[in-house]
Amino acid sequence: MTTPRFKLITSNSLERFEERLHEFIDQMDRDELVVDVKFSTAALETTVEFSALVHYQKTESWGS
């Protein structure tokens, strides 16, 4: 049985949010796959907070 894994990525800068999301996806192992991504924004006093909850899991090795 695989254990679900989650990563929360947030930023008040859209550019930095995208960078963090790309960095996380790029650093994933070959045998990890993204199951789902939930996006959200929240209006704060002077800015907007961007958030993504990435659901991913480790799979069996693709082969040797």
Secondary structure, 3 states (H helix, E strand, C coil): CCCCEEEEEEECCHHHHHHHHHHHHHHCCCCEEEEEEEEEEEECCCCEEEEEEEEEEECCCCCC
